Amino acid sequence: MATTLTATYASAAAARNAHDDLIASGYPREKVFSQKDNPEIKVMSPRDTVREAREILDRHDPSKVTETETPD
């Protein structure tokens, strides 16, 4: 099982910064989803790296983060 984390931010700029931070930390681009003017980011993470992904998302002060279990 994998986990999809969805983080909502106050601005699209904060979401872009979180996206860039995830990529710089080694998350594959094909597992990190965002849209240009949408202040939301989704990252698909294996169970063993969910905590790390959550810490990266939290660095950018999201207003909300949800976790959803997804099949691999």
Secondary structure as GFF3:
##gff-version 3
##sequence-region A 1 72
A	DSSP	beta_strand	2	8	.	.	.	ID=ss1
A	DSSP	alpha_helix	12	24	.	.	.	ID=ss2
A	DSSP	three_ten_helix	29	31	.	.	.	ID=ss3
A	DSSP	beta_strand	32	34	.	.	.	ID=ss4
A	DSSP	beta_strand	40	46	.	.	.	ID=ss5
A	DSSP	three_ten_helix	47	49	.	.	.	ID=ss6
A	DSSP	alpha_helix	50	58	.	.	.	ID=ss7
A	DSSP	beta_strand	64	70	.	.	.	ID=ss8
###
